[in-house]
Amino acid sequence: VTTTKINTGAITETKISDNAISTPKIKAGAIEADKIAANAVTANKIAANAVTANKISAGAVETEKLAANAITTGKIAAGAIETNHISAGAVKADQIDANAITASKIMAGAVTAAKIATRTITALEIKSGAITANEIAAATITAREIAGQTITAAEIAANAITAGKIQAGVVSYDKLRVAFAVIGSAYLGQPGGGSMNGVIVQAQHQDAWNEILFPGASFPLNERLWIQLYHQALTTLVGGYMWQINTNNDGWRAIDQSSQTINITGVNVAIDPPSVGQGLLSTTLQNTRPGRSVADIKIRFKRHAIE
């Protein structure tokens, strides 16, 4: 039986019994690529649904039976593979070779947010160093994409955030949660022992001063008096303080963070370096101007911390 003895159209599906042609009736190697003319098998020669899963034996299609580049995007019609063509659980991690899917095999725009289920990608699926600034589009990650308390100090490596990684203007005073000191009590040591309580005016906002008055303070020549100012504890990440002194209502003078002598209208006041605690500012004063005493001492201060 040769092709010259079989008329065109002589063999049709109605002339072939069910199961007439099966694997045992086809000799191994009988059908090979060189026996199938180019373009002999095309889509219009395969009926819709002619090839289904139950017509392909398990293991019939394996990697070694597919020539390199046999399946390319040009051989898969648009929309041919969709979610409803892939059974749930059909593609699993253990069925994908390591490095089988690389960036060069994914077309630009192929993977979008709509194609990734919620919580599909977690930290466990991301290789260390896989995501860098080059992989993140501008404005992709904003506060809305970061869950509350997701990023804590434990997740930030030492020196991970430096000045070079913060854009100008991103961190400003108005974006910081600033805590400010509110005076609770103040004391001025007196010659011969004891102390007097200061009359306090508490700061009501972060730009206001805490003010303390020690009226009629005894501050004779060469006496050294200590001052202690108590406020609520501030857990300071970054912070500082400002304080000033006024004697006899002769004007305010700044108190530096080192030893200094301030002349206020004829009164020389020597001030030791301030001592600073989480809820305390203190120092000592000395009147070093002969023949002049001090009646009233006023102190005011501000202290801030970034929480």
Secondary structure, DSSP 8 states (H G I E B T S, - for coil): --GGGS-TT-S-GGGS-TTSS-GGGS-TTSS-GGGS-TTSS-GGGS-TT-S-GGGS-TTSS-GGGS-TT-S-GGGS-TTSS-GGGS-TTSS-GGGS-TTSS-GGGS-TTSS-GGGS-TT-S-GGGS-TT---GGGS-TT-S-GGGS-TT-S-GGGS-TTSS-GGGS-TTSS-GGGS-EEE--EEEEEEE-TTS-EEE-EEE---STTS-EEEEETT--B-TT-EEEEEEEE-----SSEEEEEEEEETTS--EE--SS-EEEEETTEEEEE---EEETTEEEEEEEE-STT--B--EEEEEEEEEE-
